[in-house]
């Protein structure tokens, strides 16, 4: 859930005003809307016998622990998304250590053993991987990769460029495995870029994501798709298009944890499509924003 400062910096004032209005429509004061979104998201995943990974801030997890427990499924992995939704690239090593330690404890107290991490805003620093590994985390998916596969840019080109400049995407989508730790880039454009910045949905988005999957297959790398639960109903048709494409190409739909296990054990098969459906679960209601301001 972007802060006001982040949103203005990466969208401009006009888009920020529209984003503020959309928050109320998509979330509401209670968690009912998002609970329905998540239930429908997981139902689609289970019905198609595929899997998904939801990175979630520890404070959001703790505040909504009863619902998260009900949502548990063998088809879903919950990954770390920080203690609260903040820019971890700005924190000192000691503060990052405190945050990750508190986050892991909250997960474990709820019976969850996190395997991986994605930083809020996809912003990280060099200290993160060392700290994560010490806490038993074996993958990080905080690096963005720009596929350069977009619908017609229309009027959103400057707004898209703002977020790309902010993310500073890597040039190569290939996972990097070093010393028992995997760095796995998440692909762009994601739902936020396509929906909120470009006003795209339906066939345009589906074609874009399928082309991204085809590129991943051609390059022999996993396709890490990002679809935030808040936009699930807007993007459902496009996700179903990706599922149809994947099934038609005998793709493996894995959690990020399962993918990292293959990478770390050197059992990853590049000739077969591998798709990881991910969705950062920043908050479940507007009231969660206060908890996510925790330091």
C-alpha positions in Angstrom: 0.0 0.0 0.0 1.9 3.1 -1.2 2.4 6.0 1.1 1.2 9.4 0.0 4.8 10.5 -0.6 5.5 7.4 -2.7 2.3 7.9 -4.8 2.9 11.5 -5.6 6.5 10.8 -6.5 5.6 7.9 -8.9 2.2 9.0 -10.2 2.0 12.8 -9.9 -0.8 14.8 -8.2 -3.6 13.9 -10.7 -3.1 10.2 -10.5 -2.6 10.4 -6.7 -6.1 12.0 -6.3 -7.6 9.2 -8.4 -5.7 6.6 -6.4 -7.1 8.0 -3.1 -10.7 7.7 -4.4 -10.1 4.2 -5.6 -8.8 3.1 -2.2 -12.3 3.6 -0.7 -14.0 1.8 -3.6 -11.6 -1.2 -3.5 -11.2 -1.6 0.3 -13.8 0.2 2.4 -13.7 0.8 6.1 -14.1 -2.9 6.9 -12.2 -5.9 5.5 -15.3 -7.5 3.9 -14.5 -6.4 0.3 -11.0 -7.7 0.4 -12.0 -10.9 2.1 -14.4 -11.5 -0.7 -11.7 -10.7 -3.2 -9.2 -13.1 -1.6 -11.8 -15.8 -1.3 -12.6 -15.5 -5.0 -8.9 -15.3 -5.9 -8.1 -18.5 -4.0 -11.2 -20.3 -5.3 -10.1 -19.6 -8.8 -6.6 -20.8 -8.0 -7.8 -24.0 -6.4 -10.4 -24.8 -9.1 -7.7 -24.6 -11.7 -5.3 -26.7 -9.6 -2.6 -24.0 -9.7 -0.9 -22.1 -6.9 -0.2 -18.5 -5.7 2.1 -16.6 -3.4 0.8 -13.7 -1.3 3.5 -11.5 0.3 1.9 -9.8 3.3 3.2 -7.3 5.9 3.5 -8.9 9.3 1.2 -6.2 10.9 -1.5 -6.9 8.3 -1.2 -10.6 9.0 -1.4 -10.1 12.7 -4.4 -7.8 12.5 -6.3 -10.1 10.2 -5.0 -13.4 11.6 -8.4 -15.1 12.0 -9.3 -14.5 8.3 -5.8 -15.5 7.1 -6.1 -18.8 9.1 -9.5 -19.5 7.3 -7.9 -18.7 4.0 -5.0 -21.2 4.4 -4.8 -23.6 1.5 -2.2 -26.0 0.1 -2.4 -23.8 -3.0 -1.3 -20.6 -1.3 2.0 -19.5 0.2 2.3 -16.5 2.4 5.6 -14.7 2.1 7.2 -11.9 4.1 6.4 -8.3 2.9 8.2 -6.5 5.7 7.0 -5.8 9.2 5.0 -2.8 8.0 4.6 -1.5 4.4 7.6 0.9 4.2 10.7 1.5 2.1 13.3 -0.9 3.5 16.1 0.6 1.3 16.1 3.6 3.7 16.6 1.6 6.9 19.9 0.9 8.6 21.1 -2.7 9.0 20.1 -2.8 12.7 16.6 -1.6 12.0 16.1 -4.1 9.2 17.2 -6.8 11.5 14.6 -5.8 14.1 11.9 -5.7 11.5 12.6 -9.1 10.0 13.0 -10.7 13.4 9.6 -9.3 14.5 8.0 -10.3 11.2 9.3 -13.9 11.3 8.1 -14.2 14.9 4.5 -13.1 14.0 4.4 -15.6 11.1 5.6 -18.5 13.2 3.3 -17.6 16.1 0.4 -18.1 13.6 1.8 -21.4 12.5 3.3 -20.1 9.2 6.9 -20.7 8.2 7.9 -18.0 5.7 10.3 -19.1 2.9 10.5 -15.9 1.0 10.4 -12.1 1.0 9.3 -9.3 -1.3 10.1 -5.7 -0.2 7.3 -3.1 -0.2 7.7 -0.8 -3.2 10.2 -3.3 -4.6 12.9 -1.3 -2.8 15.7 -3.1 -1.0 19.4 -2.7 -0.1 22.4 -4.9 0.0 21.9 -5.8 3.7 18.6 -7.5 3.2 19.7 -10.8 1.6 22.2 -11.4 4.4 19.6 -10.7 7.1 16.9 -12.7 5.4 19.2 -15.8 5.1 20.1 -15.7 8.8 16.4 -15.9 9.5 15.9 -19.0 7.4 14.5 -17.1 4.3 15.7 -18.7 1.1 14.5 -16.4 -1.6 13.9 -12.7 -2.3 11.6 -11.4 -5.1 12.1 -7.7 -4.6 13.8 -7.0 -7.9 11.6 -5.8 -10.8 12.2 -6.9 -14.4 10.7 -4.8 -17.2 9.6 -7.1 -20.0 9.1 -4.0 -22.3 5.9 -5.7 -23.4 3.1 -3.1 -23.2 -0.2 -2.3 -24.8 -0.2 1.1 -26.6 1.2 3.6 -24.1 -1.6 6.2 -24.7 -1.5 9.1 -22.3 0.1 7.0 -19.5 3.6 6.9 -20.9 5.0 9.5 -18.5 3.3 7.9 -15.5 4.7 4.5 -16.4 8.2 5.9 -16.8 8.0 7.5 -13.4 7.5 4.1 -11.7 10.1 2.4 -13.9 12.6 5.0 -12.9 11.7 4.4 -9.3 11.9 0.6 -9.4 15.2 0.6 -11.4 14.4 -2.8 -12.9 17.1 -5.3 -13.6 18.1 -6.1 -17.2 17.9 -9.9 -16.9 14.9 -11.9 -15.6 17.0 -14.9 -14.8 17.0 -16.0 -11.1 20.4 -15.7 -9.4 21.3 -18.4 -6.9 24.2 -17.7 -4.5 25.2 -19.4 -1.3 21.9 -21.1 -0.7 19.8 -18.0 -1.5 17.7 -17.2 -4.6 16.9 -13.8 -6.1 13.9 -14.1 -8.3 12.8 -11.0 -10.3 9.1 -10.1 -10.6 8.0 -9.2 -14.1 6.5 -5.8 -15.2 4.1 -4.6 -16.3 1.9 -5.7 -13.3 -1.7 -5.0 -12.6 -0.9 -1.7 -11.0 0.9 -0.3 -14.1 -1.7 -1.7 -16.5 -4.9 -0.7 -14.6 -4.1 2.4 -12.6 -1.5 4.0 -14.9 -2.6 2.9 -18.4 -6.3 2.3 -17.9 -5.9 -1.1 -19.5 -8.0 -4.2 -18.8 -9.6 -7.1 -20.6 -8.0 -8.4 -23.9 -5.2 -5.8 -23.9 -4.0 -6.9 -20.5 -4.5 -10.6 -21.3 -2.5 -10.3 -24.5 0.3 -8.4 -22.6 0.6 -11.1 -19.9 0.5 -14.0 -22.3 3.3 -12.4 -24.4 5.3 -12.1 -21.2 4.8 -15.8 -20.5 5.8 -16.6 -24.1 9.0 -14.6 -23.7 9.8 -16.3 -20.4 9.4 -19.7 -22.1 11.6 -18.6 -25.0 14.3 -17.3 -22.6 14.1 -20.4 -20.4 13.2 -18.5 -17.2 10.2 -18.5 -14.8 7.4 -16.0 -15.4 6.7 -14.2 -12.1 3.3 -12.5 -12.5 2.1 -9.8 -10.1 -1.7 -9.4 -9.5 -2.5 -7.6 -6.3 -5.7 -9.0 -4.6 -7.2 -5.5 -4.6 -7.5 -5.6 -8.4 -8.4 -9.3 -8.7 -12.0 -8.7 -10.0 -10.7 -6.1 -12.5 -8.1 -8.5 -13.8 -9.8 -11.9 -13.4 -10.3 -12.4 -17.1 -6.7 -11.7 -17.8 -5.5 -14.1 -15.1 -7.8 -16.8 -16.6 -6.1 -16.1 -20.0 -2.7 -16.7 -18.4 -4.0 -20.0 -16.9 -5.4 -21.1 -20.3 -2.1 -20.3 -22.0 -0.1 -22.1 -19.3 -2.2 -25.2 -19.4 -2.0 -25.2 -23.2 1.8 -25.2 -22.9 2.0 -27.8 -20.0 3.2 -25.1 -17.6 4.1 -25.8 -14.0 2.3 -23.3 -11.7 4.3 -23.1 -8.5 4.5 -21.1 -5.3 7.6 -19.0 -5.1 8.8 -21.3 -2.3 8.5 -24.3 -4.6 10.3 -22.5 -7.3 13.1 -21.5 -5.0 13.4 -25.2 -3.8 13.9 -26.2 -7.5 16.5 -23.5 -8.1 18.5 -24.2 -4.9 18.5 -27.9 -5.5 19.5 -27.3 -9.2 16.4 -29.2 -10.4 14.9 -26.3 -12.3 13.9 -27.4 -15.9 14.1 -24.4 -18.3 12.4 -26.2 -21.2 9.1 -26.3 -19.5 7.1 -23.1 -18.7 7.1 -22.2 -15.0 4.6 -19.6 -13.8 4.4 -18.1 -10.3 1.2 -16.1 -9.6 1.9 -13.6 -6.9 -0.1 -10.8 -5.3 1.1 -8.4 -2.6 -1.5 -8.3 0.1 -0.7 -4.9 1.6 -3.9 -4.3 3.6 -7.4 -5.7 3.9 -9.1 -2.5 4.9 -8.5 1.2 5.2 -8.2 0.7 8.9 -5.0 -1.3 8.3 -3.2 1.8 7.1 -2.6 2.9 10.7 -1.0 -0.5 11.6 1.2 -0.2 8.5 2.6 3.1 9.6 4.4 1.2 12.4 8.2 1.7 12.6 
